[in-house]
Amino acid sequence: MKKQLRRLAAAAALGLTSLTALAAPVAVDVSGAQSINLLGEAGNTVWLIDVGANALLTSLDWALDLNAFSPSLLAEMQVSFGDSSGLSLLTFTPGGADFNSGNGSYSGFIDLSAYGVSVGADGLLRIEFSEAFKDLANGVAEGEWVSGNLTFGVSAGALPEPASVTLVLLGLGLVGRARRRRRD
């Protein structure tokens, strides 16, 4: 009986571990997005992407082609992402070291697990394209995200820890065993 309970608990824990480890990538085509004003200002390109309630962003992979309109710089073009409220955003600047106007191509990867970036119960990931410095008149685009993708690794939210599930299963097994003894 104990062996069966251990096997059941181990199988459940293993199943939940693999479930929480699965990251469903969400690719966002950025083609045509414009960086217009400073972060949070009206007129910026803002997208809401459904990634699932309480989902956690685990990674960001990017391959992008940008165009900064002179006198604006590629280093000023930024994208911010987080929950739909817009109050808890992480900002990323693909061309952060490129102090030129014109075209630039960038690619890379970052592990986001240490940042704890998640979406709320509505499941909406907010993505805002903006400028770090405003060179032109308010409302005038300073750059365009010509092509490419932002690919977010996403893991389902609100799943219990495998150890917690194991303890619950062991507890249920002990209750079942006690009931069985009472019947005998």
The 8 nearest C-alpha neighbors of each residue, nearest first, counted from 0:
[[1, 3, 2, 4, 176, 5, 172, 6],
 [2, 0, 4, 3, 5, 6, 172, 173],
 [3, 1, 5, 0, 4, 6, 7, 8],
 [2, 4, 6, 0, 1, 5, 7, 8],
 [5, 3, 7, 1, 6, 2, 8, 0],
 [6, 4, 2, 8, 7, 3, 9, 1],
 [5, 7, 9, 3, 4, 8, 10, 2],
 [8, 6, 4, 10, 5, 9, 3, 11],
 [7, 9, 11, 165, 5, 10, 6, 168],
 [8, 10, 6, 12, 11, 7, 5, 13],
 [9, 11, 13, 7, 8, 12, 6, 14],
 [12, 10, 14, 8, 13, 9, 7, 15],
 [11, 13, 161, 9, 15, 14, 10, 165],
 [14, 12, 16, 10, 11, 15, 9, 17],
 [13, 15, 11, 17, 12, 16, 10, 18],
 [16, 14, 18, 12, 17, 13, 161, 19],
 [17, 15, 13, 19, 18, 14, 161, 12],
 [16, 18, 20, 14, 15, 19, 21, 13],
 [19, 17, 15, 16, 21, 20, 14, 155],
 [18, 20, 16, 21, 17, 15, 154, 155],
 [21, 19, 17, 18, 16, 22, 154, 15],
 [20, 22, 18, 19, 17, 154, 23, 155],
 [23, 21, 154, 153, 152, 24, 20, 57],
 [22, 24, 153, 152, 154, 21, 25, 151],
 [25, 23, 152, 151, 153, 22, 150, 26],
 [24, 26, 151, 150, 23, 152, 27, 153],
 [27, 25, 150, 149, 148, 24, 151, 28],
 [26, 28, 149, 148, 29, 150, 25, 151],
 [27, 29, 148, 30, 147, 26, 149, 146],
 [30, 28, 148, 32, 147, 146, 27, 144],
 [31, 29, 146, 145, 144, 28, 32, 147],
 [30, 32, 144, 145, 29, 143, 33, 146],
 [33, 31, 144, 29, 30, 143, 44, 34],
 [34, 32, 143, 142, 35, 44, 144, 140],
 [33, 35, 129, 142, 128, 130, 141, 140],
 [34, 36, 140, 43, 141, 129, 139, 33],
 [37, 35, 129, 130, 43, 40, 138, 133],
 [36, 38, 130, 129, 40, 131, 39, 133],
 [39, 37, 129, 40, 36, 130, 131, 127],
 [40, 38, 37, 41, 43, 85, 129, 127],
 [39, 41, 38, 37, 36, 42, 43, 129],
 [42, 40, 43, 39, 36, 138, 37, 38],
 [41, 43, 138, 40, 44, 35, 36, 45],
 [44, 42, 35, 41, 36, 129, 45, 128],
 [43, 45, 128, 127, 33, 32, 42, 46],
 [46, 44, 127, 126, 43, 128, 47, 125],
 [47, 45, 126, 125, 48, 127, 44, 124],
 [46, 48, 125, 124, 123, 126, 49, 45],
 [49, 47, 124, 123, 50, 46, 125, 126],
 [50, 48, 123, 122, 51, 124, 47, 121],
 [51, 49, 122, 123, 48, 124, 54, 52],
 [52, 50, 122, 54, 49, 53, 155, 123],
 [122, 51, 53, 120, 54, 121, 119, 156],
 [54, 52, 156, 119, 118, 120, 122, 117],
 [55, 53, 156, 155, 52, 51, 117, 118],
 [54, 56, 117, 154, 153, 156, 116, 57],
 [57, 55, 153, 116, 117, 152, 58, 111],
 [56, 58, 112, 111, 152, 153, 55, 110],
 [59, 57, 110, 111, 152, 151, 109, 56],
 [58, 60, 151, 109, 150, 108, 152, 61],
 [59, 61, 108, 150, 107, 149, 151, 109],
 [62, 60, 149, 106, 107, 148, 150, 63],
 [61, 63, 106, 147, 148, 105, 107, 149],
 [64, 62, 147, 105, 104, 146, 148, 61],
 [63, 65, 104, 146, 145, 103, 147, 144],
 [66, 64, 144, 145, 103, 102, 143, 104],
 [65, 67, 102, 101, 143, 142, 68, 103],
 [68, 66, 142, 101, 100, 73, 72, 71],
 [67, 69, 141, 142, 71, 100, 70, 101],
 [70, 68, 71, 100, 67, 72, 101, 141],
 [69, 71, 68, 72, 100, 134, 135, 67],
 [70, 72, 69, 68, 67, 134, 141, 100],
 [73, 71, 100, 99, 74, 75, 98, 67],
 [72, 74, 67, 75, 94, 76, 97, 100],
 [75, 73, 95, 94, 97, 72, 98, 76],
 [76, 74, 131, 73, 130, 72, 132, 77],
 [77, 75, 130, 73, 74, 92, 129, 34],
 [78, 76, 92, 129, 91, 130, 128, 75],
 [77, 79, 128, 91, 127, 90, 129, 92],
 [80, 78, 90, 127, 89, 126, 88, 91],
 [81, 79, 126, 88, 125, 89, 127, 90],
 [80, 82, 88, 125, 124, 87, 118, 116],
 [81, 83, 118, 124, 84, 125, 119, 85],
 [82, 84, 125, 85, 123, 124, 81, 118],
 [85, 83, 86, 82, 87, 125, 81, 119],
 [86, 84, 83, 87, 82, 88, 81, 125],
 [85, 87, 84, 88, 82, 83, 81, 39],
 [86, 88, 85, 81, 82, 89, 84, 80],
 [89, 87, 81, 80, 79, 85, 86, 90],
 [88, 90, 79, 80, 81, 91, 87, 116],
 [91, 89, 79, 78, 88, 80, 77, 92],
 [90, 92, 78, 77, 79, 93, 89, 80],
 [91, 93, 77, 95, 94, 76, 78, 74],
 [94, 92, 95, 91, 105, 77, 74, 76],
 [95, 93, 74, 97, 73, 96, 92, 105],
 [94, 96, 74, 92, 93, 97, 75, 73],
 [95, 97, 94, 74, 98, 73, 93, 92],
 [98, 96, 74, 94, 99, 73, 95, 72],
 [99, 97, 72, 74, 73, 96, 100, 95],
 [100, 98, 72, 97, 73, 101, 74, 67],
 [99, 101, 72, 67, 69, 73, 71, 68],
 [102, 100, 67, 66, 68, 99, 103, 69],
 [103, 101, 66, 65, 67, 100, 104, 64],
 [102, 104, 65, 64, 66, 105, 101, 73],
 [105, 103, 64, 63, 65, 102, 106, 62],
 [106, 104, 63, 62, 93, 64, 103, 94],
 [107, 105, 62, 61, 63, 104, 108, 60],
 [106, 108, 61, 60, 62, 105, 109, 59],
 [107, 109, 60, 59, 61, 110, 106, 58],
 [110, 108, 59, 58, 111, 60, 107, 57],
 [109, 111, 58, 112, 57, 59, 108, 113],
 [112, 110, 58, 57, 114, 113, 109, 56],
 [111, 113, 57, 114, 110, 115, 58, 56],
 [114, 112, 111, 115, 110, 57, 116, 58],
 [115, 113, 111, 112, 116, 89, 110, 57],
 [116, 114, 113, 112, 117, 111, 55, 56],
 [117, 115, 56, 114, 55, 81, 118, 111],
 [118, 116, 55, 54, 56, 115, 53, 82],
 [117, 119, 82, 53, 54, 122, 124, 123],
 [120, 118, 53, 121, 122, 82, 52, 117],
 [119, 121, 52, 53, 122, 118, 51, 123],
 [120, 122, 119, 52, 123, 51, 118, 53],
 [52, 123, 121, 51, 120, 49, 50, 119],
 [124, 122, 49, 48, 83, 121, 47, 118],
 [123, 125, 48, 82, 47, 81, 83, 118],
 [126, 124, 47, 83, 80, 81, 82, 46],
 [125, 127, 80, 46, 45, 79, 47, 124],
 [128, 126, 45, 79, 78, 44, 129, 80],
 [127, 129, 78, 34, 44, 77, 43, 33],
 [130, 128, 34, 38, 77, 37, 36, 35],
 [129, 131, 37, 76, 75, 132, 36, 34],
 [130, 132, 75, 37, 76, 77, 129, 133],
 [133, 131, 130, 75, 134, 37, 71, 36],
 [132, 134, 135, 130, 36, 37, 131, 136],
 [135, 133, 71, 132, 70, 136, 141, 69],
 [134, 136, 133, 139, 137, 141, 71, 70],
 [137, 135, 139, 138, 134, 133, 140, 36],
 [136, 138, 139, 36, 135, 133, 35, 140],
 [137, 139, 35, 42, 136, 36, 140, 41],
 [140, 138, 137, 136, 35, 141, 135, 36],
 [141, 139, 35, 142, 34, 33, 138, 36],
 [142, 140, 68, 35, 34, 71, 67, 139],
 [143, 141, 67, 34, 68, 66, 140, 33],
 [142, 144, 33, 66, 145, 32, 65, 34],
 [143, 145, 65, 32, 30, 31, 146, 33],
 [146, 144, 30, 65, 64, 143, 31, 66],
 [147, 145, 30, 64, 144, 63, 29, 31],
 [148, 146, 63, 62, 29, 28, 64, 30],
 [149, 147, 28, 27, 62, 29, 61, 150],
 [148, 150, 61, 27, 26, 60, 151, 28],
 [151, 149, 26, 60, 25, 59, 148, 27],
 [152, 150, 59, 25, 24, 58, 153, 26],
 [151, 153, 24, 58, 57, 22, 56, 23],
 [154, 152, 56, 22, 23, 57, 55, 24],
 [153, 155, 22, 55, 54, 23, 21, 156],
 [156, 154, 54, 55, 153, 19, 157, 158],
 [155, 157, 54, 53, 158, 55, 154, 52],
 [156, 158, 159, 53, 155, 54, 52, 160],
 [157, 159, 156, 160, 155, 19, 15, 18],
 [160, 158, 161, 157, 163, 164, 15, 162],
 [159, 161, 163, 162, 164, 158, 15, 16],
 [162, 160, 12, 164, 163, 15, 16, 165],
 [163, 161, 165, 164, 160, 166, 12, 159],
 [164, 162, 166, 160, 165, 161, 167, 159],
 [163, 165, 167, 161, 166, 162, 168, 160],
 [164, 166, 162, 8, 168, 163, 167, 12],
 [165, 167, 169, 163, 164, 168, 170, 162],
 [168, 166, 170, 164, 169, 165, 171, 163],
 [169, 167, 171, 165, 170, 166, 8, 172],
 [168, 170, 172, 166, 171, 167, 165, 173],
 [171, 169, 167, 173, 172, 168, 166, 174],
 [172, 170, 174, 168, 173, 169, 175, 167],
 [171, 173, 169, 175, 170, 174, 168, 176],
 [172, 174, 176, 170, 175, 171, 177, 169],
 [173, 175, 171, 177, 176, 172, 178, 170],
 [176, 174, 172, 178, 173, 177, 171, 179],
 [175, 177, 173, 179, 174, 178, 172, 180],
 [178, 176, 174, 180, 179, 175, 173, 181],
 [179, 177, 175, 181, 176, 180, 174, 182],
 [178, 180, 176, 182, 177, 181, 175, 183],
 [181, 179, 177, 183, 182, 178, 176, 175],
 [180, 182, 178, 179, 183, 177, 176, 175],
 [181, 183, 179, 180, 178, 177, 176, 175],
 [182, 180, 181, 179, 178, 177, 176, 175]]
